[in-house]
Amino acid sequence: MEVSRVSDFIWVEKYRPKTIDECILPKGIKKTFQDFVNRGEIPNMLLSGPPGIGKTTVAKALCHQLGADFYVINGSDEGRFLDTVRTNAKNFASTVSLTSESKHKVIIIDEADNTTSDVQLLLRASIEEFSKNCRFIFTCNYKNKIIEPLHSRCTVVDFTINKRDKPTIATQFFSRLTYILEEEKVETDKKVVAQLINQHFPDWRRVLNECQRYSVSGKIDSGILAVFSDVAVNDLIKNLKQKNFSEVRKWVVANLDNDTSVLLRRIYDSLYDTLEHRSIPAAVLILGKYQYQIAFVADQEINLLACLTEIMVECEFK
């Protein structure tokens, strides 16, 4: 009996681009990677940007196109353990591939911003030790969590999408997603798909995962917007105004699946209509402080709750 692979039924894997040309990227960023492919060689790289935007996909696509053997270490999992990284990286990087078409092997350190400083120092040394045989690609959401000695040894590519490129990129993903839904024979309301993409731009991974989960019913309709709803900021504001700490905490826990930086941005957007004018500057300073701390804190729930508690205590609501 043939055993199905994960890539046969999980859409994120099944439809993951295999070439740079297939990746949905702004023209400038795509050209950077295509130039590496054309030269047949890549430098050590640090790919930085928001979650779900395609950093790991690009890293793997580069390896596929160059015919390079690659090994992935997840920084949130085994990548946090010094001995594990030392052993696995050395075992892979120190040997020569007999089947690879590429000049170098590649080690992908995914979510590198979740590794410890000790692990990052080890990886810095590994870059130099295995330079003749191996290249390293690091992906991260927050590049300021990567130590400078490692940062300076990599070509940094920022995946942040500016406002000018957003319509083009969103349109490309809309075409890709509708194609996937057609391939999977899922009945689709295209207006709902467009709204979903716009609402969670540019987290392609999350949109695709939720569409697959919801498609069990056989269609994508407006019901997914209730399941995959925008953050209920109005409920939060009401509880902040009433200084109801218990309900504020429940709101934080209920919304932890969302990107914390996105949550803070939506809270920021709502405060102008809900705070007394004299309290707005204080709220902006509070939000800015905790937004900055996102990149460093170990527990995002505590950080977000502390931010909202400070706003609740320090600011006056209308």
DAZI-V645772 format. One record per residue. NEAR is the number of other ideal C-beta (glycine too) atoms within 8 Angstrom. Layout:
BEGIN
NEAR, NEAR
END
This chain:
BEGIN
2, 3, 4, 5, 5, 6, 8, 6, 6, 8, 11, 10, 8, 9, 9, 9, 10, 7, 9, 14, 6, 7, 13, 9, 12, 10, 7, 6, 10, 12, 8, 9, 15, 10, 8, 11, 11, 6, 6, 7, 9, 10, 8, 10, 14, 16, 13, 14, 9, 11, 8, 10, 11, 11, 12, 10, 10, 13, 16, 11, 15, 16, 13, 9, 10, 12, 7, 13, 10, 11, 11, 8, 13, 9, 15, 7, 6, 9, 17, 10, 8, 9, 6, 9, 15, 9, 8, 11, 14, 9, 8, 11, 13, 7, 6, 4, 7, 4, 4, 9, 5, 13, 4, 10, 15, 17, 16, 16, 14, 12, 13, 15, 12, 9, 13, 7, 6, 7, 14, 13, 11, 12, 16, 12, 8, 14, 12, 8, 7, 10, 7, 3, 9, 12, 12, 14, 14, 14, 14, 15, 8, 9, 11, 5, 9, 12, 9, 5, 8, 15, 11, 6, 9, 12, 7, 9, 11, 7, 13, 7, 10, 7, 4, 4, 10, 11, 6, 8, 14, 12, 8, 9, 13, 11, 8, 10, 13, 11, 8, 12, 13, 9, 6, 9, 4, 11, 6, 11, 9, 7, 6, 13, 15, 9, 9, 14, 13, 8, 8, 9, 10, 11, 12, 11, 9, 10, 14, 13, 10, 12, 17, 11, 7, 12, 12, 5, 6, 6, 9, 13, 8, 7, 8, 13, 11, 7, 8, 9, 7, 5, 10, 8, 9, 7, 9, 13, 11, 8, 11, 13, 8, 7, 7, 8, 8, 6, 10, 15, 9, 8, 12, 12, 8, 6, 9, 8, 3, 8, 8, 10, 9, 9, 12, 14, 8, 11, 12, 10, 7, 11, 11, 7, 4, 9, 12, 9, 5, 6, 12, 11, 7, 9, 14, 9, 8, 13, 13, 8, 9, 14, 9, 7, 9, 13, 8, 5, 8, 2, 6, 9, 9, 8, 13, 13, 11, 9, 13, 13, 10, 10, 13, 11, 7, 9, 12, 6, 10, 4
END
